[in-house]
Amino acid sequence: MKLQTLSLAPLATAGIFLGYLADLQAGEVAPMPSYVPTSDCDACNDPGMYGGVSLLYLKPYGDDGAGSGDDGAGSGGDWDFGARATLGFERPDGLFFELNGFWADGSYDVGNDSGSNYQYSQDQSAWYVEALVGDNLHCGEMCVDYGFGVRYGNIENEYGEVYSGNQDFVRHQKDSYSFEGIGPVVRIDVTRELNDRVSLYGGLSQAILFGDQDYDFRTTNVAVPGAVTPPPSNSGFGDSREELAFISEIEFGLQFNLDVAGLQGTHIKLGVEGSYWTVDDWSRGFVGGVLGAGFNF
């Protein structure tokens, strides 16, 4: 008797299921589980196209590995302008695609003596472009976006020396290092509202570029007017090898949210930023202020 009861249990379960199907109205489909992507940060950013541009006021810094040191060049530079630009698209679920560009140029304060036969110069420039894909990570009181992608960049340092102590010629020497490469990049951006008009913002990024480091040294001798003895022959040499570059960036400041007709999400940023480039045994960087504007369209 017990065996009969157990054997009827599956039939009873099947009967209940068939009865449920029979009760469905014509054309009705039994409910099925479905996945709907959600994001806690949908309210942080307006979906659609967005862009931004920033004016940078930066000062270059460097170590003794690329021409600076006892030969007259210093480790701190003069303030000069740079720029950043952004163009992207964000979906309603928070996934975004973004293009970024950076450019900076500056000169070092080498402390030339007007009465000396030696005059020095040192210039530094850097740029990169990158493509990112990212998403919203968490929200609440703040919005955190993370992204990853590919960066292509270049940094160059050029040191010059002019010697005018010879009566027959002036000697010009140029000593330059440069790196250019491509590699992965990751970035995190944070925005924290203080009120409806003002927010705190911050950002971090790290890139590793794989490319070529080039070194070039040139000596050019120019005869002075009326020279009796011809100048020595010009000379030079160069070298190129595969190398890695590590680029770290940080920025933070205040974001002022505005209401501008026809442009959603319009804001102005006022902050500071710094970047640090390391290639082989020499390091370079920029630090300074940021004045930027962004908008959706």
C-alpha positions in Angstrom: 0.0 0.0 0.0 2.8 2.3 0.8 4.4 1.6 -2.6 1.2 2.5 -4.4 1.0 5.9 -2.6 4.6 6.8 -3.6 4.0 5.9 -7.2 0.9 8.1 -7.5 2.7 11.3 -6.2 4.4 12.2 -9.6 1.1 11.7 -11.4 -0.7 14.1 -8.9 2.0 16.8 -9.5 1.6 16.5 -13.2 -2.1 16.8 -12.9 -1.9 20.0 -10.9 0.5 21.5 -13.5 -1.8 20.5 -16.4 -4.8 22.0 -14.6 -2.9 25.3 -14.2 -2.2 25.4 -18.0 -5.8 24.6 -18.8 -6.9 27.6 -16.7 -4.8 30.1 -18.8 -6.8 32.2 -21.1 -6.3 31.9 -24.8 -3.1 33.6 -25.9 -1.9 34.0 -22.4 1.7 32.9 -21.6 2.8 31.7 -18.3 5.0 34.3 -16.6 8.7 33.7 -17.1 11.7 35.2 -15.3 13.4 38.0 -17.3 16.6 40.0 -16.8 16.3 43.8 -16.8 19.6 45.6 -16.5 19.5 48.2 -13.7 21.9 50.8 -12.6 21.8 52.8 -9.3 23.6 55.6 -11.1 21.2 56.3 -13.9 20.4 59.7 -12.4 24.0 60.8 -12.1 24.5 61.5 -15.8 22.2 62.5 -18.6 22.1 59.9 -21.4 23.2 60.9 -24.9 26.1 62.8 -26.4 28.4 64.8 -24.1 31.6 66.8 -24.4 34.0 69.0 -22.5 37.1 71.1 -22.8 39.6 72.3 -20.2 42.2 75.0 -20.2 45.3 73.9 -18.1 47.9 76.1 -16.5 50.8 73.8 -15.8 54.4 73.7 -14.6 56.8 71.0 -15.7 58.9 69.0 -13.3 61.7 66.5 -13.9 64.6 64.5 -12.5 68.3 64.4 -13.5 68.0 61.6 -15.9 67.3 63.5 -19.1 69.8 66.3 -19.4 69.2 68.2 -16.2 71.5 68.5 -13.3 74.9 70.1 -13.0 75.0 71.2 -16.6 72.8 74.1 -15.9 69.2 72.8 -16.2 66.9 72.9 -13.1 64.2 70.5 -12.0 61.4 73.0 -11.9 59.9 74.8 -14.9 58.0 77.9 -15.9 54.2 78.0 -16.0 52.6 77.5 -19.4 49.2 76.5 -20.9 47.9 73.1 -21.9 44.5 71.6 -22.8 42.2 68.6 -22.4 39.1 67.6 -24.5 36.4 65.0 -24.2 33.7 63.6 -26.5 31.5 60.7 -25.5 28.1 59.0 -25.6 26.3 57.5 -22.6 23.4 55.0 -22.8 20.4 55.2 -20.4 21.8 52.2 -18.4 25.0 54.1 -17.7 27.3 52.4 -20.2 29.5 55.0 -21.9 32.0 55.3 -24.8 34.5 58.2 -24.6 37.4 59.8 -26.5 39.9 62.0 -24.6 42.8 64.1 -25.6 45.6 65.8 -23.5 48.4 68.2 -24.5 50.9 70.1 -22.4 54.1 72.1 -23.2 56.5 73.9 -21.0 60.0 75.2 -20.4 62.4 74.8 -17.5 63.9 77.7 -15.5 67.6 77.0 -16.1 69.0 80.1 -14.4 71.1 81.6 -17.2 73.6 84.3 -16.4 73.5 87.1 -18.9 77.3 87.5 -18.6 78.2 83.9 -19.1 79.5 82.3 -22.3 77.1 79.4 -21.7 73.3 79.7 -22.3 71.0 76.8 -21.6 67.5 75.9 -22.5 65.2 72.9 -21.7 61.7 72.2 -23.0 59.2 69.5 -22.3 56.1 68.5 -24.1 53.6 65.6 -23.8 50.3 64.6 -25.5 48.0 61.6 -25.7 44.7 60.4 -27.1 42.6 57.6 -25.7 39.4 55.6 -26.3 37.5 54.4 -23.2 34.4 52.2 -22.5 33.0 52.3 -19.0 30.0 52.1 -16.7 28.5 53.4 -13.5 29.8 51.5 -10.5 27.8 52.8 -7.5 25.7 55.6 -6.5 23.8 57.1 -3.6 25.4 60.3 -2.3 28.0 60.1 -5.0 28.5 58.8 -8.5 31.5 56.7 -9.4 32.3 55.9 -13.1 35.0 53.5 -14.1 36.4 52.9 -17.6 39.2 51.1 -19.4 40.6 51.3 -22.9 43.6 52.1 -25.1 45.9 55.2 -25.0 48.5 56.4 -27.5 50.9 59.0 -26.2 54.2 60.8 -26.6 56.5 62.7 -24.3 59.7 64.6 -25.3 62.4 66.5 -23.4 65.0 68.7 -25.2 68.0 70.2 -23.6 70.1 72.9 -25.4 73.4 74.5 -24.8 75.0 77.5 -26.6 78.7 78.3 -26.1 79.9 81.6 -27.4 83.3 81.8 -25.8 85.3 81.1 -29.0 86.1 84.0 -31.3 85.7 82.1 -34.5 82.4 80.1 -34.0 79.4 79.5 -31.8 78.7 75.9 -30.7 75.1 74.7 -30.4 74.4 71.4 -28.7 71.0 69.6 -28.5 70.4 66.7 -26.3 66.9 65.2 -26.6 64.9 62.2 -25.2 61.5 61.1 -26.5 59.1 58.3 -26.1 56.0 57.3 -28.1 53.9 54.2 -27.6 50.5 52.6 -27.1 48.9 50.5 -24.3 46.0 50.0 -21.8 44.6 52.6 -19.5 42.1 52.5 -16.6 40.3 55.4 -15.1 38.0 56.2 -12.2 36.0 59.4 -11.8 33.9 60.4 -8.7 31.3 63.2 -8.3 29.8 64.1 -4.9 27.0 66.6 -4.7 27.3 69.3 -2.0 24.0 70.9 -3.1 22.0 71.5 -6.3 24.7 73.8 -7.7 28.0 72.6 -6.4 29.7 69.2 -6.4 33.1 67.8 -5.5 34.9 65.9 -8.3 38.0 63.8 -8.5 39.7 61.4 -11.0 42.5 58.9 -11.2 44.0 57.2 -14.2 46.9 54.8 -14.8 48.3 53.8 -18.2 51.1 51.5 -19.4 52.5 52.3 -22.9 54.7 50.0 -25.0 56.8 51.8 -27.6 60.2 53.2 -28.5 62.5 55.5 -26.7 64.7 57.7 -28.9 67.8 59.6 -27.9 69.5 62.2 -30.1 72.6 64.3 -29.6 73.8 66.9 -32.0 76.6 69.5 -32.1 76.4 72.3 -34.7 79.2 74.9 -35.0 78.4 78.2 -36.7 81.1 80.6 -37.9 80.9 84.1 -36.6 81.2 87.0 -39.1 84.8 87.7 -40.0 86.2 84.4 -38.5 89.6 83.5 -39.7 89.6 79.8 -38.7 86.7 77.6 -40.0 84.5 76.0 -37.4 84.9 72.4 -36.5 82.8 69.8 -38.3 79.3 69.2 -37.0 78.7 65.9 -35.2 76.0 63.8 -33.6 74.7 60.4 -32.8 71.4 58.7 -31.8 69.9 55.6 -30.3 66.5 54.0 -30.3 65.2 51.0 -28.3 61.9 49.4 -27.1 60.8 50.7 -23.7 57.9 51.0 -21.3 56.2 54.1 -20.0 54.1 54.4 -16.9 51.7 57.4 -16.7 49.8 58.3 -13.5 47.3 61.1 -13.3 45.2 62.7 -10.5 42.7 65.6 -10.5 40.2 67.1 -8.0 38.3 70.2 -7.5 34.8 71.9 -7.5 32.1 71.5 -10.2 29.5 74.2 -10.6 26.3 73.0 -12.2 24.5 75.6 -14.4 21.2 75.9 -16.3 21.9 76.8 -19.9 19.0 76.8 -22.4 19.5 74.0 -25.0 22.4 72.3 -23.2 21.7 69.8 -20.5 24.2 69.0 -17.8 26.2 72.2 -18.3 28.9 72.7 -15.7 32.2 74.5 -15.0 35.1 72.8 -13.3 37.8 74.6 -11.2 40.5 72.4 -9.8 44.1 71.1 -9.8 45.7 68.2 -11.5 49.0 66.4 -11.8 50.6 63.8 -14.2 53.7 61.7 -13.8 55.5 60.0 -16.7 58.2 57.4 -16.0 60.3 56.0 -18.9 63.4 53.9 -18.2 65.6 55.9 -15.8 64.1 59.4 -16.4 60.8 60.9 -15.0 58.8 63.9 -16.1 55.6 65.5 -14.9 53.2 68.4 -14.9 51.2 70.0 -12.1 48.8 73.0 -12.1 45.3 74.4 -12.4 42.3 73.4 -14.4 39.4 75.6 -15.7 37.0 73.5 -17.7 33.4 73.4 -19.1 31.2 70.4 -20.0 27.7 69.9 -21.4 25.3 67.3 -22.9 23.8 67.7 -26.4 
